[in-house]
């Protein structure tokens, strides 16, 4: 019986040590090449999303993102350093209306935490013409989706992407719980047989 107890305890310890590092693998996959996605809000603002190429997770480290743009008419804008956006992790944006109406070729360069570059073509629409003011709407009459304002959907999806990664200590805690459970089971079984 003593051999059985030692064998089970050794197995539990090995399992616990294996589960800890395995649970932190997504975190270890960070680093290396960065994918850069360039977009616009349609009104002239430029946005850039940074994700790790290996695992598709957002770049959580602070980044330096610089954009330059050239219009179809030859107008140049930049270099402009983008600010971290509140919409999610790994998301950077310019001031609104950085680019005028027209077709633009935008180049984004990431200088930190690693070097990356992306070039894309964007179309910026003319600013909407202001319509005469309508009567005030009672906030209770506004559906919830409109009451939240623009950017709500983007915030929710970015949060879901970022929450897919567990902190490194979680794996070790799970391994410790497995070991504790197995050791407790062995002790209970041993007391019943003696």
C-alpha beads as a LAMMPS data file, in Angstrom:
LAMMPS data file: protein, C-alpha beads

194 atoms
193 bonds

1 atom types
1 bond types

-500.0 500.0 xlo xhi
-500.0 500.0 ylo yhi
-500.0 500.0 zlo zhi

Masses

1 110.0

Atoms # bond

1 1 1 0.000 0.000 0.000
2 1 1 2.875 2.344 0.771
3 1 1 4.284 1.866 -2.764
4 1 1 0.872 2.674 -4.208
5 1 1 0.642 5.858 -2.127
6 1 1 4.106 7.004 -3.179
7 1 1 3.388 6.229 -6.838
8 1 1 0.127 8.204 -6.754
9 1 1 1.808 11.127 -4.977
10 1 1 4.631 11.158 -7.554
11 1 1 2.082 11.030 -10.383
12 1 1 0.118 13.900 -8.834
13 1 1 3.250 15.992 -8.429
14 1 1 4.272 15.349 -12.040
15 1 1 0.782 16.225 -13.277
16 1 1 0.736 19.432 -11.257
17 1 1 4.132 20.482 -12.573
18 1 1 3.002 19.761 -16.153
19 1 1 -0.307 21.647 -15.873
20 1 1 1.292 24.877 -14.606
21 1 1 3.500 25.643 -17.608
22 1 1 0.925 24.300 -20.090
23 1 1 -1.654 26.820 -18.880
24 1 1 0.750 29.702 -19.546
25 1 1 1.591 28.733 -23.156
26 1 1 -0.522 31.494 -24.790
27 1 1 1.403 34.095 -22.805
28 1 1 4.713 32.565 -23.888
29 1 1 3.627 32.753 -27.548
30 1 1 3.735 36.565 -27.415
31 1 1 6.679 38.259 -29.056
32 1 1 8.151 38.005 -32.508
33 1 1 6.446 39.546 -35.519
34 1 1 3.622 42.058 -35.127
35 1 1 0.661 42.261 -37.507
36 1 1 -0.479 45.825 -38.183
37 1 1 -4.037 46.569 -39.308
38 1 1 -4.710 50.130 -40.502
39 1 1 -8.224 51.567 -40.721
40 1 1 -10.232 54.754 -40.568
41 1 1 -13.398 55.982 -38.930
42 1 1 -14.543 57.169 -42.370
43 1 1 -14.303 60.820 -41.381
44 1 1 -10.523 61.218 -41.565
45 1 1 -9.312 59.669 -38.331
46 1 1 -6.711 56.889 -38.660
47 1 1 -6.691 53.820 -36.399
48 1 1 -4.164 50.999 -36.043
49 1 1 -4.616 47.626 -34.314
50 1 1 -1.511 45.662 -33.271
51 1 1 -1.594 41.889 -32.709
52 1 1 1.121 39.274 -32.245
53 1 1 1.443 37.293 -35.496
54 1 1 2.012 33.954 -33.713
55 1 1 -1.130 33.862 -31.590
56 1 1 -3.338 36.739 -32.758
57 1 1 -3.504 38.309 -29.287
58 1 1 -3.377 42.104 -28.981
59 1 1 -0.008 43.680 -28.213
60 1 1 -0.358 44.673 -24.555
61 1 1 2.992 46.427 -24.315
62 1 1 3.072 50.162 -24.941
63 1 1 3.870 50.787 -28.604
64 1 1 5.118 53.690 -30.686
65 1 1 3.046 53.897 -33.884
66 1 1 3.757 56.568 -36.493
67 1 1 1.664 57.152 -39.634
68 1 1 2.235 59.049 -42.868
69 1 1 -0.356 59.537 -45.568
70 1 1 -0.350 60.711 -49.179
71 1 1 -3.574 61.661 -50.946
72 1 1 -4.437 60.869 -54.550
73 1 1 -3.882 64.585 -55.242
74 1 1 -0.370 64.487 -53.742
75 1 1 -1.139 66.096 -50.348
76 1 1 1.079 64.712 -47.565
77 1 1 0.232 64.330 -43.879
78 1 1 2.625 63.211 -41.168
79 1 1 4.562 61.836 -39.576
80 1 1 1.960 61.668 -36.808
81 1 1 2.431 59.563 -33.662
82 1 1 -0.820 57.833 -32.710
83 1 1 -2.169 57.757 -29.175
84 1 1 -3.293 54.637 -27.326
85 1 1 -7.069 54.350 -27.704
86 1 1 -9.469 53.666 -24.882
87 1 1 -11.433 51.211 -27.068
88 1 1 -9.129 48.287 -26.321
89 1 1 -5.671 46.842 -25.847
90 1 1 -3.316 47.146 -28.823
91 1 1 -5.438 49.880 -30.425
92 1 1 -4.034 53.282 -31.465
93 1 1 -5.690 56.245 -33.179
94 1 1 -5.129 59.753 -34.469
95 1 1 -7.116 62.868 -33.820
96 1 1 -10.402 62.927 -35.721
97 1 1 -10.283 64.524 -39.158
98 1 1 -6.539 63.996 -39.621
99 1 1 -7.141 63.301 -43.313
100 1 1 -9.282 65.390 -45.660
101 1 1 -11.878 63.956 -48.023
102 1 1 -10.429 61.748 -50.765
103 1 1 -8.369 58.645 -51.472
104 1 1 -5.269 58.151 -49.277
105 1 1 -2.319 55.766 -49.113
106 1 1 -1.466 55.385 -45.421
107 1 1 1.775 53.870 -44.089
108 1 1 1.978 52.869 -40.424
109 1 1 5.299 52.029 -38.776
110 1 1 5.675 50.438 -35.359
111 1 1 8.961 51.292 -33.652
112 1 1 8.394 49.604 -30.263
113 1 1 8.012 46.888 -28.846
114 1 1 9.182 45.523 -32.209
115 1 1 9.505 46.880 -35.710
116 1 1 6.638 46.415 -38.164
117 1 1 5.174 48.254 -41.127
118 1 1 1.898 48.225 -43.027
119 1 1 0.576 50.184 -45.990
120 1 1 -3.058 50.457 -47.014
121 1 1 -5.371 52.606 -49.094
122 1 1 -8.266 54.388 -47.413
123 1 1 -11.181 56.479 -48.635
124 1 1 -12.350 59.375 -46.514
125 1 1 -15.898 60.595 -47.074
126 1 1 -16.957 64.224 -47.017
127 1 1 -18.181 65.490 -43.676
128 1 1 -21.981 65.182 -43.420
129 1 1 -23.975 68.335 -44.022
130 1 1 -25.568 69.602 -40.829
131 1 1 -29.348 69.267 -40.938
132 1 1 -31.686 71.670 -39.181
133 1 1 -31.995 70.785 -35.523
134 1 1 -34.790 68.396 -34.671
135 1 1 -36.895 68.559 -31.526
136 1 1 -35.163 67.187 -28.452
137 1 1 -35.645 63.464 -27.853
138 1 1 -36.466 62.147 -24.424
139 1 1 -33.554 59.843 -23.360
140 1 1 -36.133 57.246 -22.288
141 1 1 -37.257 56.985 -25.947
142 1 1 -33.739 56.163 -27.222
143 1 1 -33.075 52.399 -27.669
144 1 1 -30.186 51.074 -25.524
145 1 1 -27.923 50.391 -28.546
146 1 1 -28.076 54.069 -29.546
147 1 1 -27.765 55.348 -25.997
148 1 1 -24.340 53.696 -25.599
149 1 1 -22.876 55.757 -28.451
150 1 1 -20.354 54.840 -31.141
151 1 1 -17.572 52.423 -30.353
152 1 1 -19.562 50.172 -28.017
153 1 1 -19.329 47.129 -30.282
154 1 1 -15.600 47.620 -30.816
155 1 1 -15.003 47.845 -27.071
156 1 1 -16.880 44.625 -26.411
157 1 1 -15.015 42.635 -29.059
158 1 1 -11.619 43.979 -28.011
159 1 1 -12.341 43.069 -24.386
160 1 1 -13.320 39.541 -25.406
161 1 1 -10.078 39.125 -27.352
162 1 1 -7.955 40.415 -24.505
163 1 1 -9.664 38.307 -21.849
164 1 1 -8.689 35.041 -23.616
165 1 1 -5.257 35.105 -21.946
166 1 1 -4.859 33.921 -18.367
167 1 1 -2.118 35.341 -16.149
168 1 1 0.869 33.017 -15.649
169 1 1 0.156 32.368 -11.972
170 1 1 -3.256 30.871 -12.831
171 1 1 -1.665 27.782 -14.373
172 1 1 0.509 27.171 -11.339
173 1 1 -2.485 27.626 -9.031
174 1 1 -4.472 25.075 -11.080
175 1 1 -1.565 22.636 -10.856
176 1 1 -1.338 23.102 -7.083
177 1 1 -5.072 22.436 -6.733
178 1 1 -4.745 19.210 -8.746
179 1 1 -1.874 18.036 -6.552
180 1 1 -3.767 18.939 -3.362
181 1 1 -6.874 17.089 -4.567
182 1 1 -4.944 13.926 -5.448
183 1 1 -2.975 13.933 -2.191
184 1 1 -6.217 14.397 -0.216
185 1 1 -7.822 11.499 -2.091
186 1 1 -4.818 9.266 -1.368
187 1 1 -4.880 10.135 2.339
188 1 1 -8.627 9.423 2.581
189 1 1 -8.252 6.097 0.748
190 1 1 -5.296 5.147 2.908
191 1 1 -7.227 5.842 6.152
192 1 1 -10.167 3.736 4.935
193 1 1 -7.937 0.727 4.166
194 1 1 -6.091 0.778 7.486

Bonds

1 1 1 2
2 1 2 3
3 1 3 4
4 1 4 5
5 1 5 6
6 1 6 7
7 1 7 8
8 1 8 9
9 1 9 10
10 1 10 11
11 1 11 12
12 1 12 13
13 1 13 14
14 1 14 15
15 1 15 16
16 1 16 17
17 1 17 18
18 1 18 19
19 1 19 20
20 1 20 21
21 1 21 22
22 1 22 23
23 1 23 24
24 1 24 25
25 1 25 26
26 1 26 27
27 1 27 28
28 1 28 29
29 1 29 30
30 1 30 31
31 1 31 32
32 1 32 33
33 1 33 34
34 1 34 35
35 1 35 36
36 1 36 37
37 1 37 38
38 1 38 39
39 1 39 40
40 1 40 41
41 1 41 42
42 1 42 43
43 1 43 44
44 1 44 45
45 1 45 46
46 1 46 47
47 1 47 48
48 1 48 49
49 1 49 50
50 1 50 51
51 1 51 52
52 1 52 53
53 1 53 54
54 1 54 55
55 1 55 56
56 1 56 57
57 1 57 58
58 1 58 59
59 1 59 60
60 1 60 61
61 1 61 62
62 1 62 63
63 1 63 64
64 1 64 65
65 1 65 66
66 1 66 67
67 1 67 68
68 1 68 69
69 1 69 70
70 1 70 71
71 1 71 72
72 1 72 73
73 1 73 74
74 1 74 75
75 1 75 76
76 1 76 77
77 1 77 78
78 1 78 79
79 1 79 80
80 1 80 81
81 1 81 82
82 1 82 83
83 1 83 84
84 1 84 85
85 1 85 86
86 1 86 87
87 1 87 88
88 1 88 89
89 1 89 90
90 1 90 91
91 1 91 92
92 1 92 93
93 1 93 94
94 1 94 95
95 1 95 96
96 1 96 97
97 1 97 98
98 1 98 99
99 1 99 100
100 1 100 101
101 1 101 102
102 1 102 103
103 1 103 104
104 1 104 105
105 1 105 106
106 1 106 107
107 1 107 108
108 1 108 109
109 1 109 110
110 1 110 111
111 1 111 112
112 1 112 113
113 1 113 114
114 1 114 115
115 1 115 116
116 1 116 117
117 1 117 118
118 1 118 119
119 1 119 120
120 1 120 121
121 1 121 122
122 1 122 123
123 1 123 124
124 1 124 125
125 1 125 126
126 1 126 127
127 1 127 128
128 1 128 129
129 1 129 130
130 1 130 131
131 1 131 132
132 1 132 133
133 1 133 134
134 1 134 135
135 1 135 136
136 1 136 137
137 1 137 138
138 1 138 139
139 1 139 140
140 1 140 141
141 1 141 142
142 1 142 143
143 1 143 144
144 1 144 145
145 1 145 146
146 1 146 147
147 1 147 148
148 1 148 149
149 1 149 150
150 1 150 151
151 1 151 152
152 1 152 153
153 1 153 154
154 1 154 155
155 1 155 156
156 1 156 157
157 1 157 158
158 1 158 159
159 1 159 160
160 1 160 161
161 1 161 162
162 1 162 163
163 1 163 164
164 1 164 165
165 1 165 166
166 1 166 167
167 1 167 168
168 1 168 169
169 1 169 170
170 1 170 171
171 1 171 172
172 1 172 173
173 1 173 174
174 1 174 175
175 1 175 176
176 1 176 177
177 1 177 178
178 1 178 179
179 1 179 180
180 1 180 181
181 1 181 182
182 1 182 183
183 1 183 184
184 1 184 185
185 1 185 186
186 1 186 187
187 1 187 188
188 1 188 189
189 1 189 190
190 1 190 191
191 1 191 192
192 1 192 193
193 1 193 194
